[in-house]
Amino acid sequence: MQIYLPIAELSLDVFLLLGLGGVIGFLSGLFGVGGGFLMTPLLIFIGVPPPVAVATQANNVVASSISGVLAHFRRGNVDVKMGTVLLVGGLAGSTSGVSLFKLLSEIGQIDLVINLSYVLVLGTVGVLMTWEGVAAFLRTSRKLPARKLHQHNWAHGLPFKMRFHRSRLYMSALLPLGIGFGVGVLSAIMGVGGGFVLVPAMIYLLGMPTSVVIGTSLFQIIFVAANVTFLQAVQNQTVDVVLALMLLLGGVVGAQYGSRVGSRLPGETLRILLGVLVIGVALRLLYELVSVPADVYSIGVGA
């Protein structure tokens, strides 16, 4: 059954969109990420224009993250204080990122920037996360002493220290603020919640316990993605409400099942699985960039 998407200006199958939303919602609950790193490329692959895919997916991230974070709240796995500090930086970064998105759209380079951003960021994060996951798995299987997830460095000597009781940390608020800002910019440019960057940063840079990281990342993602959705709709008019609704319906249901499965899997296994997924998406996008298109010429709207 086909449905017309007014902003994307094409028709797609309703059940295909609902299925995509359900799968991404499941991944959101499973890995503690918004799922945009996978959904945005999938939407591009099925013909949705990249600017519309980025802006609309940010809306879907909100729904799936709310569903996932509620499940983690019930288990007490959310550090609200740390999430709030990350959120302040994320709001500033996402606002700046949407302005950059508008500038790139005006000069006609937004499609290229979106695809290159995915290849570079996902490729790097995927390799690092898979490597660390495999190393952790080998240490566990050989019963070697666990390596510290983070080391004290110059960043821990920064001022404005705060105590985060749920994460058992005492550190400068500037570090999570900076991480939140960077993730906010990525959220605006790539249409993602930023969890695939935020989760490793919270584990390896901030040193947060893995059990708290997933719920806290979803808490921050909700508000940053909502800010991106609002600004994209107002400034760039690229949010397709019909497409967002189809993805939202599937995402809310899938996130509940993902959080249940994620609570039963060891941390190193989750890291390996997420790393492999991220690498796969990056390789597909790289292929799309370097391969010869079926239609060399296309009609675009002039400036």
LOGUSE-574321 format. One line per 8 residues: number of its first residue (from 0); their letters; for each residue x, y, z of C-alpha. Coordinates in Angstrom, 3 decimals. Layout:
REM LOGUSE-574321
NUM> A> X Y Z | ...
//
This chain:
REM LOGUSE-574321
0> MQIYLPIA> 0.000 0.000 0.000 | 1.605 3.248 -1.191 | 1.531 6.555 0.689 | 2.585 9.931 -0.707 | 5.227 11.893 1.208 | 4.591 15.596 0.512 | 7.976 17.051 1.512 | 10.048 14.201 0.049
8> ELSLDVFL> 7.774 14.308 -3.058 | 7.580 10.549 -3.643 | 5.399 7.540 -2.774 | 6.602 4.613 -0.631 | 5.058 1.450 0.822 | 3.457 1.983 4.251 | 4.540 -1.418 5.599 | 8.123 -0.831 4.479
16> LLGLGGVI> 8.251 2.401 6.504 | 6.595 0.811 9.555 | 9.060 -2.088 9.383 | 12.047 0.257 9.159 | 10.773 2.194 12.170 | 10.354 -1.019 14.185 | 13.859 -2.249 13.412 | 15.446 1.087 14.329
24> GFLSGLFG> 13.402 1.287 17.525 | 14.639 -2.185 18.481 | 18.256 -1.093 17.926 | 17.625 2.048 19.986 | 16.599 0.027 23.024 | 19.272 -2.607 22.459 | 22.338 -0.376 22.055 | 21.249 2.882 23.694
32> VGGGFLMT> 21.496 4.841 20.439 | 18.824 6.814 18.628 | 19.149 4.591 15.546 | 19.555 7.480 13.129 | 23.002 6.244 12.055 | 21.184 3.372 10.346 | 17.809 4.893 9.447 | 19.104 7.968 7.611
40> PLLIFIGV> 21.206 5.931 5.129 | 18.317 3.460 4.673 | 15.941 6.294 3.820 | 18.480 7.642 1.330 | 18.851 4.164 -0.202 | 15.076 3.903 -0.859 | 14.975 7.288 -2.586 | 14.288 9.900 0.107
48> PPPVAVAT> 16.343 13.098 -0.539 | 19.231 13.360 1.972 | 18.146 16.706 3.522 | 14.619 15.346 4.104 | 15.969 12.042 5.462 | 18.237 13.864 7.939 | 15.602 16.304 9.219 | 12.770 13.776 9.419
56> QANNVVAS> 14.847 11.070 11.078 | 15.655 13.434 13.930 | 11.939 13.412 14.752 | 11.850 9.604 14.799 | 14.845 9.576 17.141 | 12.759 11.473 19.703 | 9.988 8.869 19.729 | 12.182 5.784 19.887
64> SISGVLAH> 14.425 7.358 22.542 | 11.481 8.285 24.784 | 10.232 4.721 24.630 | 13.683 3.354 25.414 | 14.536 5.757 28.227 | 11.289 5.003 30.063 | 12.323 1.366 30.254 | 15.761 2.345 31.621
72> FRRGNVDV> 14.226 4.797 34.113 | 12.241 1.947 35.624 | 15.518 0.063 36.175 | 17.272 3.099 37.674 | 19.834 3.213 34.875 | 19.719 6.959 34.123 | 22.132 9.533 35.550 | 19.906 12.613 35.265
80> KMGTVLLV> 22.589 15.051 36.464 | 25.164 13.880 33.898 | 22.473 13.780 31.226 | 21.529 17.386 31.972 | 25.124 18.600 31.611 | 25.466 16.732 28.307 | 22.131 18.206 27.248 | 23.231 21.816 27.743
88> GGLAGSTS> 26.159 21.257 25.392 | 23.960 19.293 22.992 | 21.398 22.067 22.639 | 24.109 24.606 21.834 | 25.757 22.246 19.339 | 22.543 21.251 17.582 | 21.474 24.895 17.186 | 24.836 25.738 15.613
96> GVSLFKLL> 24.649 22.609 13.448 | 21.263 23.505 11.949 | 22.620 26.930 10.936 | 25.564 25.177 9.253 | 23.101 22.777 7.568 | 21.210 25.738 6.102 | 24.433 27.323 4.806 | 25.532 24.084 3.120
104> SEIGQIDL> 22.084 23.692 1.538 | 22.266 27.196 0.097 | 25.616 26.514 -1.586 | 24.457 23.096 -2.862 | 26.899 20.892 -0.932 | 24.669 19.371 1.748 | 24.196 15.956 0.037 | 27.962 15.458 -0.310
112> VINLSYVL> 28.642 16.601 3.261 | 25.990 14.256 4.678 | 27.411 11.205 2.894 | 31.040 12.043 3.649 | 30.179 12.661 7.306 | 28.621 9.215 7.580 | 31.550 7.460 5.913 | 34.210 9.179 8.050
120> VLGTVGVL> 32.434 9.195 11.408 | 30.822 5.768 11.188 | 33.938 4.135 9.767 | 36.143 5.484 12.555 | 33.714 4.794 15.390 | 32.824 1.343 14.063 | 36.442 0.173 13.836 | 37.339 1.512 17.297
128> MTWEGVAA> 34.245 0.060 18.945 | 34.676 -3.365 17.325 | 38.365 -3.462 18.273 | 37.640 -2.601 21.895 | 34.751 -5.067 22.064 | 36.881 -7.932 20.730 | 39.735 -7.018 23.103 | 37.336 -6.991 26.065
136> FLRTSRKL> 35.871 -10.337 25.002 | 39.353 -11.901 24.760 | 40.318 -10.542 28.178 | 37.165 -12.028 29.671 | 37.578 -15.430 28.007 | 41.242 -15.651 29.079 | 40.403 -14.322 32.576 | 42.908 -11.496 32.246
144> PARKLHQH> 42.620 -8.480 34.570 | 40.279 -5.857 33.154 | 41.872 -2.752 31.688 | 40.698 0.618 32.975 | 38.194 2.114 30.544 | 39.624 5.594 30.926 | 42.819 7.174 32.146 | 43.160 10.411 34.098
152> NWAHGLPF> 44.581 13.090 31.803 | 44.651 16.878 31.416 | 40.870 16.972 30.942 | 40.308 15.758 34.501 | 42.268 18.749 35.803 | 39.824 21.255 34.296 | 37.866 23.576 36.613 | 34.139 23.558 37.474
160> KMRFHRSR> 34.182 20.093 38.970 | 30.910 18.368 39.787 | 30.036 15.154 41.571 | 27.843 12.704 39.668 | 26.613 10.277 42.300 | 24.828 7.809 40.019 | 27.928 7.402 37.837 | 30.296 7.545 40.826
168> LYMSALLP> 32.361 10.299 39.180 | 33.914 13.584 40.310 | 35.110 15.594 37.326 | 34.966 18.897 35.454 | 31.621 19.689 33.834 | 33.509 21.152 30.844 | 34.337 17.695 29.443 | 30.724 16.431 29.176
176> LGIGFGVG> 29.689 19.903 27.953 | 32.203 19.658 25.100 | 31.158 16.118 24.252 | 27.508 17.187 24.227 | 28.287 20.112 21.895 | 30.071 17.886 19.375 | 27.278 15.328 19.429 | 24.745 18.135 18.929
184> VLSAIMGV> 26.484 19.300 15.742 | 26.524 15.721 14.416 | 22.844 15.390 15.251 | 21.996 18.383 13.076 | 24.222 17.489 10.119 | 23.615 13.734 10.062 | 20.074 13.432 11.425 | 21.171 11.155 14.250
192> GGGFVLVP> 20.754 11.162 17.983 | 24.528 10.839 18.228 | 24.404 7.807 20.486 | 26.965 5.909 18.393 | 29.478 8.637 19.308 | 28.055 9.558 22.706 | 28.012 6.016 24.121 | 31.746 5.331 23.459
200> AMIYLLGM> 32.648 8.826 24.710 | 30.733 8.290 27.949 | 32.456 4.952 28.508 | 36.042 5.752 27.468 | 36.367 9.510 28.080 | 34.056 10.064 31.038 | 34.531 6.596 32.531 | 30.844 6.012 33.247
208> PTSVVIGT> 29.584 2.498 34.122 | 28.155 0.701 31.082 | 24.920 -0.033 32.929 | 24.198 3.709 33.269 | 25.515 4.844 29.889 | 22.669 3.578 27.696 | 19.807 5.127 29.651 | 21.678 8.423 30.157
216> SLFQIIFV> 22.526 8.708 26.457 | 18.876 8.215 25.511 | 17.866 10.902 28.045 | 20.138 13.434 26.352 | 19.222 12.325 22.834 | 15.501 13.029 23.365 | 15.914 16.770 23.878 | 18.722 17.321 21.362
224> AANVTFLQ> 16.808 15.533 18.603 | 13.641 17.477 19.462 | 15.591 20.732 19.148 | 16.992 19.652 15.767 | 13.522 18.690 14.502 | 12.026 22.040 15.481 | 14.854 24.098 13.976 | 14.953 22.048 10.751
232> AVQNQTVD> 11.207 22.525 10.300 | 11.374 26.283 10.933 | 14.618 27.186 9.146 | 14.917 24.615 6.339 | 11.360 23.216 5.898 | 12.728 19.679 5.412 | 10.693 17.700 7.986 | 8.180 15.352 6.323
240> VVLALMLL> 5.456 14.817 8.949 | 3.855 11.875 7.116 | 7.169 10.028 6.855 | 7.987 10.837 10.491 | 4.636 9.446 11.668 | 5.144 6.120 9.884 | 8.648 5.711 11.353 | 7.437 6.813 14.797
248> LGGVVGAQ> 4.707 4.175 15.055 | 7.132 1.344 14.380 | 9.928 2.825 16.500 | 7.965 3.082 19.754 | 7.062 -0.610 19.673 | 10.526 -1.821 18.657 | 12.355 0.071 21.429 | 10.517 -1.788 24.187
256> YGSRVGSR> 11.677 -5.173 22.890 | 15.221 -3.907 22.277 | 15.697 -2.743 25.880 | 14.625 -6.175 27.173 | 17.122 -8.001 24.957 | 19.916 -5.510 25.719 | 19.642 -6.060 29.470 | 20.454 -9.762 28.948
264> LPGETLRI> 23.594 -9.329 26.820 | 27.098 -8.619 28.206 | 28.614 -5.213 27.501 | 31.426 -6.454 25.247 | 28.962 -8.351 23.059 | 26.858 -5.205 22.599 | 29.976 -3.241 21.615 | 31.010 -5.805 18.982
272> LLGVLVIG> 27.529 -6.004 17.460 | 27.131 -2.227 17.302 | 30.623 -1.818 15.818 | 29.923 -4.330 13.044 | 26.617 -2.615 12.208 | 28.264 0.795 12.013 | 31.086 -0.469 9.765 | 28.569 -2.115 7.431
280> VALRLLYE> 26.611 1.106 6.962 | 29.815 3.107 6.367 | 31.010 0.668 3.694 | 27.668 0.823 1.874 | 27.728 4.612 1.834 | 31.335 4.614 0.630 | 30.308 2.323 -2.234 | 27.481 4.723 -3.142
288> LVSVPADV> 29.960 7.613 -3.236 | 32.564 5.964 -5.493 | 30.358 3.808 -7.752 | 29.065 5.065 -11.090 | 25.354 5.972 -10.764 | 22.797 4.297 -13.028 | 21.661 7.750 -14.180 | 24.675 10.015 -14.659
296> YSIGVGA> 22.523 13.091 -15.233 | 19.746 14.323 -12.977 | 17.545 17.394 -12.855 | 17.979 19.579 -9.811 | 16.553 22.859 -8.613 | 18.822 25.794 -9.350 | 19.798 28.291 -6.734
//
